Amino acid sequence: MIRLIFWIAIVFAAIWLWRKFKTPARARREDNKPASLTMVRCAQCGVHLPEDSALRRDSHWYCSQPHLEQGPGNGAR
């Protein structure tokens, strides 16, 4: 009976190790890490949006192409 329990434990340990090393370490770290976004403020209307979806001209950020074309407005304080 002890041999049977021993072999079952060995099989479970092998499956666990195989699954652990099957996925790359980078993917495991990225899954557990929350995404952090840098928020910027539109110079025209003042709305806040993620930096990766904002448009930039000089030192100002804009939420859309029309606001970029209008330039800084009432939203820039």
C-alpha positions in Angstrom: 0.0 0.0 0.0 2.8 2.4 0.8 4.4 1.7 -2.6 1.2 2.6 -4.3 0.9 5.9 -2.4 4.6 6.6 -3.2 4.1 6.1 -6.9 0.9 8.2 -7.0 2.8 11.0 -5.3 5.7 10.7 -7.8 3.2 10.9 -10.7 1.5 14.0 -9.3 4.8 15.6 -8.6 5.9 14.9 -12.2 2.7 16.4 -13.6 3.0 19.5 -11.4 6.6 20.0 -12.5 5.8 19.5 -16.2 3.0 22.1 -16.0 5.1 24.5 -14.1 8.0 24.5 -16.6 5.8 24.2 -19.6 4.7 27.8 -19.5 7.6 30.4 -19.9 8.5 32.3 -16.8 7.8 35.6 -18.5 4.2 34.7 -19.2 3.7 33.6 -15.6 5.0 36.9 -14.3 3.0 39.0 -16.7 -0.2 37.2 -15.7 0.2 37.9 -12.0 1.4 41.5 -12.5 -1.4 44.1 -12.8 -1.2 46.5 -15.7 -0.2 50.0 -14.8 -1.2 52.8 -17.1 0.1 56.3 -17.2 -2.8 58.7 -17.5 -2.5 62.0 -19.3 -4.8 65.0 -19.7 -6.1 66.4 -22.9 -4.9 70.0 -23.4 -8.2 70.9 -25.2 -11.0 69.5 -23.1 -9.3 68.2 -19.9 -10.4 64.6 -20.2 -7.9 62.0 -18.8 -7.0 59.0 -20.9 -4.2 56.4 -21.1 -1.0 57.6 -22.6 -0.9 54.8 -25.1 -4.2 56.0 -26.7 -3.4 59.8 -26.5 -2.0 62.0 -29.3 1.0 64.2 -28.5 2.2 67.5 -30.0 5.1 69.3 -28.3 4.5 69.0 -24.6 0.7 68.7 -24.8 -1.5 65.6 -25.0 -4.8 65.3 -26.8 -7.7 62.8 -26.8 -8.6 63.0 -30.5 -7.4 64.3 -33.9 -9.8 67.3 -33.9 -8.6 68.4 -30.5 -5.0 68.0 -31.7 -5.7 70.3 -34.6 -7.5 72.9 -32.4 -4.5 73.1 -30.0 -4.6 73.9 -26.3 -7.9 75.4 -25.2 -9.9 75.8 -22.0 -8.9 72.4 -20.7 -5.2 73.5 -20.3 -4.9 75.1 -16.9 
